[in-house]
């Protein structure tokens, strides 16, 4: 899959600002706007590549090996990509410039060995040496060891147990499947099937070179103290292993049948599950273990869906997107173009609106477990994900739709009204909003030995709550008591240094960019102490070159990394958006930030940004949204040039 231009928009006729000085903010905005318009698909949407890490590519090959469908062409292209991402020290990381990551390196190494790379080759030997030095396979995360167990490279007995009878727990019970966030829930249900079967389809080689002690390759980890959470759940896991041996066969058969039904009911029309990679691969493995043949329609559609997630480079490499972001990219692009000065009835914006209206979700999903009386209405992140609309996308889509002059306003108004009602109904008890579920805050799922990779719950966050507050203000609901509760939560959850934590973007710069415009739009004075603290924090975090950047290590080490890192186009734009909203247009730090964007802009109007500024799971799973480097600078420059700090056109 490659990005395609729609061909129906004439960007040269659409740019709002033209100035003769190529180094002016207006000229930079014109170039960026033209480039963004050129990327619109003929159907009205935008979608940039969504880059993560090579575990996606390694696991794709392992899945195909397990199912017996791996081809030479797929293997060659994926292996070439994986090799291209290896660093000089032989390791792989989870984000650009990040530290070596053990599990990622293990999976990449196994995939390359599957592709035929010689373990004695320098790049393979260096990777294996790092793995042994970091503790070997035994120190890798649970999910990596599950993949190895499928091929006999790790014993199932040395993995946490996850019984399929979990499906029977009512939604009010601790550790029921709806205690997990939607991404974890969709992964855990099929993995209970895999855990029950404990399949082994022997791999074509051994992995002795990845163990620290080949004589004791599968060491048992010592138990934590019984009075700790870790110790309690480790002992519970031992009970589950005992239960595995003596589970009641009729009950287990019923649990497996119900799990299969649950999985199949959530397959989307494009064959995928939730529009994301982990549920899709594990669902295919689980259904295959339950007897679904590869030619079964469910299996065929699921396998075929990966074609849409595959990116082919011009030099023959092949890599996998973990997810796709067309709804998110399209609403952000529409907002950016309005900020750039395009009229509300511009064909690009009308086309984007038509497409977004066609993506509205009006069916009930898993969110209804907690909100059974709430009527559906909203948007998801992906092309196909009707089961899991999310509050964040829905709020941003409403912000985009509210600024377009559509020839059929009644259609827009109806979709917006339904979406406002749905998002208001998804408010959590504390007054804030999570992404996919309301009140998904139980601490227990994160305590399970199984859950050692990434966030598995969906608690309210500052960025999602801020987007809701900004949206409600934009549609005239700033005085709604529910909006005021959201504002109170945001003010209460400001960090001591003046920033806000960013759950879905990196990190404190993203959170601060989300919150400041929302508070000001909702009527909080720019003189409010919370706004002043955020301005001081952004001033202190500006880099010497005039830009802003934040490394993903801020999730692990905020004291040293909060708001600190190499300057990037997207994060510089975020800082500018917050400062402009705070009334700081004439602040010298704003001028320096704008000059940084102008100075680093490419001739074609966009920016280079190898850094990862998006977040899937804080620290554990990072994202480089390839459109962020363009859409946010357009927004920031547009608001600066037109002096409209909260969006809109002069």
Secondary structure, DSSP 8 states (H G I E B T S, - for coil): ------S---GGGT-S---S-TTSHHHHHHHHHHHHHHT--TTS-----EE--THHHHHHHHHHHHHT---HHHHHHHHHHHHHT--TTS---SSTT----HHHHHHHHHHHHHTT--TTSHHHHHHHHHHHHTT-GGGS-HHHHHHHHTTTSS-GGGS----GGGGGS-TTSTT-GGGS-HHHHHHHHHHHHHHHH------SS--GGG-S-GGGTT-------TTSHHHHHHHHHHHHHHHHHH--HHHHHHHHHHHHHHHHHTB-TTS-BTTBHHHHHHHHHHHHHTT--TTSHHHHHHHHHGGGGEEE-TTS-EEE-SB--HHHHHHHHHHHHHHHT--TT-HHHHHHHHHHHHT-B-S--GGGGT-TT----B--SSSS-TT---HHHHHHHHHHHTT---S-HHHHHHHHHHHHHHHHHT--TTS---SSSSSB--SSGGGSTT--SS--SB---HHHHHHHHHHHHHTT-TTSHHHHHHHHHHHHT--TTS----SSBSSHHHHHHHHHHHHHHTT--TTSHHHHHHHHHHHHH--TTS-----GGGGT-HHHHTT-SS--HHHHHHHHHHHHHTT-TTSHHHHHHHHHHHHH--TTS-----S--EEEETTTEEEEETTHHHHHHHHHHHHHHTT-TTS---
